[in-house]
Amino acid sequence: MITSLVLLAAAQPDQLAFIARFYKPGKAKSSYQLYLSALDGTHRRELAFSKAPWRVSWLGKDKLAVLSDDGIYVGSPSNWHPKLVPSTKDLTFVDSRDRTNPPGVPQLVQGDEVASMTINPKSLAIESYSEKAGPKQLEPGEDEKYSVTEPNGGQLSLQVGEPIVYPGSDKGDAAEFLFRRGWESPRRGQMEPHRLFLLASDHNSTNGDINALLLLEKSKKPRFIFSNANGFDFWEARSTFAYCTPRDTSPLNPKDKNSKLVWTSELHVGDWQKGTDRILISGAVHSISVAIRP
C-alpha cells in the first residue's frame, strides 16, 4: 500500500518544470522548449512559448516564471497564457549555486548587483528580496575563512575557492571540489547542527559550471548528494532534488562516424534522504534548467 502511494505521488502530473532541446533526426530543426512532467518523467507535455526560454522557476505553487531574452514571463500551467513582467529585460535568475531562496520564490538579480529581487506572486511587481526562514548559512570570519564544527565533532577550516578537506576525504576529493558556500541544519528544538551541507563548484569553458553537494551528517559517513550538476533545484527541507548535468558534446547519430556534434546533458531527479538519484532524460537532448513544484 505504501509503495503504491509513493509511485502515485511520483507520477502526479505537472510537478517538474524544465527547459530542454530534444534534437530531431536528420536536418529537422529543433529548439529549446519549456516542459512539464511528473517527477518520474511521465505525463510530459510542452508549454508553448514564442520566445527561447533559458531559465525556469516556480512562482508560488501555481505559476511559472520563465526567463527569455525579452525579460521574464509569468503564467499558470493550467491556463497557459504567459505575460511579460514589465521592467525585467535586464534581470536574470541568480545561479542555482548562489541561490538561498525557498521553493516558489524566484531570486533575481540585475547585472553585477549584489542585492536580489523577486516577483510578487499576486501583483507580479518586482520587489526587494528578503531572506526567508531557512537553513543557517555559514558566515566567514575576519580572515575570510569559515571555521566550522561538523556534526560529528570534527573541525573544518574552509575558504571560498579552496579545496574542501573533511573527515574521510582523500587527496583526490580535496583537489576536485572547491568550496563555495555552506549551511547548517539542526534538529527541531536543538541548537547543535545535525547536518552540514557544503556546496563545491568549478568551471571550465567546455562543460560550464560543475557543482557538487556534500552532506556531513551526525553518526553517518560523509556522502555526496550529487557531484556532477550544472543547474539544480535543491532545498534541504524537501527530500526531492533535481539537476541538469554539465553540457557535453555527443554525435547526433552515434552510429554515423561523420555525424555532427551537439550539446547534450542529462536530467536527474533524486531523493537525498533515501539516497536515490535516477536519470530522467538522456540521449540526444540538452537540458539547461529545472524546477520542482513547491
C-alpha positions as CSV (number, residue, x, y, z in Angstrom):
1,M,0.0,0.0,0.0
2,I,2.8,2.4,0.9
3,T,4.7,1.6,-2.2
4,S,1.6,2.3,-4.3
5,L,1.2,5.7,-2.7
6,V,4.8,6.6,-3.4
7,L,4.5,5.6,-7.0
8,L,1.3,7.5,-7.3
9,A,2.9,10.7,-5.9
10,A,5.9,10.3,-8.3
11,A,3.5,10.1,-11.3
12,Q,1.4,13.1,-10.4
13,P,1.4,15.4,-13.4
14,D,3.0,18.9,-13.6
15,Q,5.4,18.6,-10.7
16,L,8.6,19.2,-12.6
17,A,9.2,22.1,-14.9
18,F,12.3,22.0,-17.2
19,I,13.8,23.5,-20.3
20,A,15.4,21.2,-22.9
21,R,16.3,20.9,-26.5
22,F,15.3,17.5,-27.9
23,Y,17.3,17.0,-31.1
24,K,15.4,15.7,-34.2
25,P,17.0,13.2,-36.6
26,G,18.4,14.3,-40.0
27,K,18.2,18.0,-40.9
28,A,15.0,18.7,-38.9
29,K,15.3,21.8,-36.8
30,S,15.0,21.7,-33.0
31,S,14.9,24.4,-30.3
32,Y,14.8,24.8,-26.6
33,Q,11.3,24.4,-25.2
34,L,9.5,24.5,-21.8
35,Y,8.1,21.2,-20.5
36,L,6.2,19.9,-17.5
37,S,6.2,16.3,-16.3
38,A,5.7,14.1,-13.3
39,L,8.7,13.5,-11.0
40,D,9.1,10.1,-12.7
41,G,9.2,11.7,-16.2
42,T,5.7,10.5,-17.2
43,H,2.9,12.9,-18.3
44,R,5.4,15.1,-20.2
45,R,3.9,18.0,-22.1
46,E,5.3,21.0,-23.8
47,L,4.1,24.5,-22.9
48,A,4.0,26.7,-26.0
49,F,6.4,29.6,-25.7
50,S,7.0,32.0,-28.5
51,K,10.4,33.1,-27.2
52,A,13.5,31.0,-26.4
53,P,13.3,30.0,-22.7
54,W,16.6,30.0,-20.7
55,R,15.6,29.6,-17.1
56,V,12.5,28.4,-15.2
57,S,11.3,28.8,-11.6
58,W,8.0,28.2,-9.9
59,L,6.3,31.3,-8.6
60,G,4.3,30.1,-5.6
61,K,2.6,26.7,-6.2
62,D,0.6,27.5,-9.3
63,K,2.7,29.8,-11.6
64,L,5.9,29.6,-13.6
65,A,8.4,32.4,-14.1
66,V,10.4,31.9,-17.3
67,L,13.5,33.9,-18.4
68,S,13.8,34.8,-22.0
69,D,15.8,37.4,-24.0
70,D,12.9,39.8,-23.6
71,G,12.6,39.5,-19.9
72,I,10.6,37.3,-17.5
73,Y,7.3,35.9,-18.4
74,V,4.8,34.5,-15.8
75,G,1.8,32.2,-16.4
76,S,-0.2,29.4,-14.9
77,P,0.4,26.0,-16.4
78,S,-3.3,25.1,-16.0
79,N,-4.3,28.0,-18.4
80,W,-1.0,28.8,-20.2
81,H,-1.0,32.4,-21.5
82,P,2.3,33.8,-20.1
83,K,2.6,37.6,-19.8
84,L,5.8,39.6,-19.8
85,V,6.5,41.2,-16.4
86,P,7.4,44.9,-17.1
87,S,10.9,46.1,-16.4
88,T,12.5,42.7,-16.4
89,K,14.6,42.8,-19.6
90,D,17.8,43.4,-17.6
91,L,17.0,40.9,-14.9
92,T,18.2,37.3,-14.7
93,F,17.8,34.4,-12.2
94,V,20.5,34.0,-9.6
95,D,22.7,31.0,-10.4
96,S,21.5,27.9,-8.6
97,R,24.8,27.6,-6.8
98,D,24.3,31.0,-5.2
99,R,20.5,30.8,-4.5
100,T,19.2,31.0,-1.0
101,N,15.5,31.3,-1.9
102,P,12.9,28.7,-0.7
103,P,10.9,26.9,-3.4
104,G,8.3,29.0,-5.2
105,V,10.3,32.3,-4.7
106,P,12.3,33.3,-7.8
107,Q,15.5,35.1,-6.8
108,L,16.5,37.7,-9.4
109,V,19.5,40.0,-9.9
110,Q,20.4,42.8,-12.2
111,G,23.9,42.7,-13.8
112,D,26.6,42.5,-11.2
113,E,24.4,43.9,-8.4
114,V,24.6,42.0,-5.1
115,A,21.1,42.8,-3.8
116,S,18.5,40.3,-5.0
117,M,14.9,40.9,-6.1
118,T,11.8,38.7,-6.5
119,I,8.3,38.8,-8.1
120,N,5.2,39.3,-6.1
121,P,3.0,36.3,-7.0
122,K,-0.2,38.3,-6.8
123,S,0.7,41.7,-8.4
124,L,3.7,40.5,-10.4
125,A,5.6,43.6,-9.2
126,I,9.3,43.4,-8.8
127,E,10.2,43.6,-5.1
128,S,13.3,43.5,-2.9
129,Y,14.2,40.0,-1.9
130,S,14.4,39.4,1.8
131,E,15.9,36.2,3.3
132,K,13.1,33.8,4.3
133,A,13.3,31.3,7.2
134,G,15.6,28.6,6.2
135,P,18.9,26.9,6.9
136,K,21.6,28.8,8.6
137,Q,24.2,30.0,6.1
138,L,27.8,29.7,7.2
139,E,29.5,33.0,7.8
140,P,33.2,33.7,7.3
141,G,35.5,35.2,10.0
142,E,37.6,38.3,9.6
143,D,40.2,36.2,7.7
144,E,37.6,35.2,5.2
145,K,37.8,31.6,6.4
146,Y,34.9,29.5,7.6
147,S,35.7,27.7,10.9
148,V,33.1,25.0,11.4
149,T,32.5,22.2,13.8
150,E,30.9,19.4,11.7
151,P,28.1,17.3,13.3
152,N,30.5,14.5,14.4
153,G,32.8,17.0,16.2
154,G,35.5,17.4,13.5
155,Q,36.9,20.9,12.9
156,L,36.8,22.2,9.4
157,S,38.6,25.3,8.0
158,L,37.0,26.3,4.7
159,Q,37.8,29.1,2.3
160,V,35.9,30.0,-0.9
161,G,37.8,28.7,-4.0
162,E,40.0,26.3,-1.9
163,P,39.7,22.5,-1.7
164,I,37.3,21.0,0.8
165,V,39.1,18.8,3.2
166,Y,36.7,16.8,5.5
167,P,36.9,13.7,7.7
168,G,37.3,10.7,5.4
169,S,38.3,12.7,2.3
170,D,41.4,11.8,0.3
171,K,43.7,14.0,-1.8
172,G,41.7,13.2,-4.9
173,D,38.5,14.6,-3.3
174,A,40.2,17.6,-2.0
175,A,41.7,18.5,-5.3
176,E,38.5,18.1,-7.2
177,F,35.9,20.0,-5.1
178,L,36.4,23.7,-4.3
179,F,34.3,25.3,-1.5
180,R,31.7,27.9,-2.5
181,R,29.2,28.1,0.4
182,G,27.6,26.0,3.1
183,W,24.7,25.8,5.6
184,E,23.7,24.0,8.8
185,S,20.5,22.2,9.7
186,P,19.8,21.5,13.4
187,R,17.2,19.0,14.6
188,R,14.0,20.6,15.7
189,G,14.3,22.1,19.1
190,Q,18.1,21.7,19.2
191,M,20.9,24.3,18.6
192,E,23.7,21.9,17.6
193,P,23.8,21.2,13.8
194,H,22.6,17.7,12.9
195,R,23.5,18.1,9.2
196,L,26.1,20.3,7.4
197,F,25.8,20.9,3.7
198,L,28.8,22.1,1.7
199,L,28.5,23.2,-1.9
200,A,31.5,22.9,-4.1
201,S,31.8,24.4,-7.6
202,D,34.2,24.5,-10.5
203,H,34.0,25.9,-14.0
204,N,35.6,25.2,-17.4
205,S,35.0,26.5,-20.9
206,T,33.9,23.1,-22.2
207,N,31.4,22.0,-19.6
208,G,30.4,25.3,-17.9
209,D,29.6,25.2,-14.2
210,I,30.1,22.0,-12.3
211,N,28.6,21.7,-8.8
212,A,28.7,19.1,-6.1
213,L,26.8,19.0,-2.8
214,L,28.5,17.2,0.2
215,L,26.5,16.2,3.2
216,L,28.1,15.6,6.6
217,E,25.6,14.1,9.0
218,K,25.5,13.1,12.7
219,S,26.7,9.5,13.1
220,K,27.0,8.8,9.4
221,K,29.7,8.8,6.8
222,P,30.1,11.9,4.6
223,R,28.4,11.5,1.2
224,F,27.7,13.5,-2.0
225,I,24.1,14.1,-2.7
226,F,25.2,15.0,-6.3
227,S,28.6,15.6,-7.7
228,N,28.1,16.5,-11.4
229,A,25.4,19.1,-11.6
230,N,25.1,22.3,-13.7
231,G,21.8,23.9,-12.9
232,F,20.0,22.3,-9.9
233,D,17.0,22.7,-7.6
234,F,17.7,21.7,-4.0
235,W,16.1,22.7,-0.7
236,E,17.2,21.0,2.5
237,A,13.7,20.8,4.0
238,R,12.5,18.8,0.9
239,S,13.9,15.4,0.2
240,T,13.4,15.6,-3.6
241,F,16.0,17.3,-5.7
242,A,16.7,17.7,-9.4
243,Y,19.6,18.8,-11.6
244,C,20.9,19.0,-15.1
245,T,24.4,17.6,-15.7
246,P,27.1,19.8,-17.3
247,R,27.0,20.1,-21.1
248,D,29.0,17.6,-23.2
249,T,29.4,17.1,-26.9
250,S,27.9,13.9,-28.5
251,P,27.3,12.8,-32.0
252,L,23.7,13.4,-33.1
253,N,23.7,9.9,-34.6
254,P,26.1,7.6,-32.6
255,K,26.0,5.0,-35.5
256,D,27.4,7.6,-38.0
257,K,31.1,8.4,-37.5
258,N,30.6,11.6,-39.6
259,S,27.6,12.7,-37.6
260,K,27.7,16.3,-36.4
261,L,28.4,17.0,-32.7
262,V,25.7,18.6,-30.5
263,W,25.5,19.8,-26.9
264,T,23.9,17.1,-24.7
265,S,23.2,16.7,-20.9
266,E,21.1,14.5,-18.6
267,L,18.2,15.5,-16.4
268,H,18.3,13.8,-13.0
269,V,15.7,13.5,-10.1
270,G,16.5,12.0,-6.7
271,D,15.6,11.8,-3.1
272,W,18.6,12.7,-0.9
273,Q,17.1,11.2,2.3
274,K,16.7,7.9,0.5
275,G,20.0,8.2,-1.3
276,T,18.4,7.8,-4.8
277,D,19.4,9.5,-8.0
278,R,17.9,8.5,-11.3
279,I,18.3,9.7,-14.9
280,L,15.0,11.1,-16.1
281,I,16.1,12.2,-19.6
282,S,19.3,11.4,-21.6
283,G,20.4,10.9,-25.1
284,A,20.0,13.4,-27.9
285,V,18.8,16.2,-25.6
286,H,20.3,19.2,-23.9
287,S,18.6,20.1,-20.6
288,I,19.5,23.5,-19.2
289,S,17.1,24.4,-16.3
290,V,14.8,22.5,-13.9
291,A,12.5,23.4,-11.0
292,I,10.4,21.3,-8.7
293,R,6.9,22.4,-7.8
294,P,6.6,23.5,-4.2
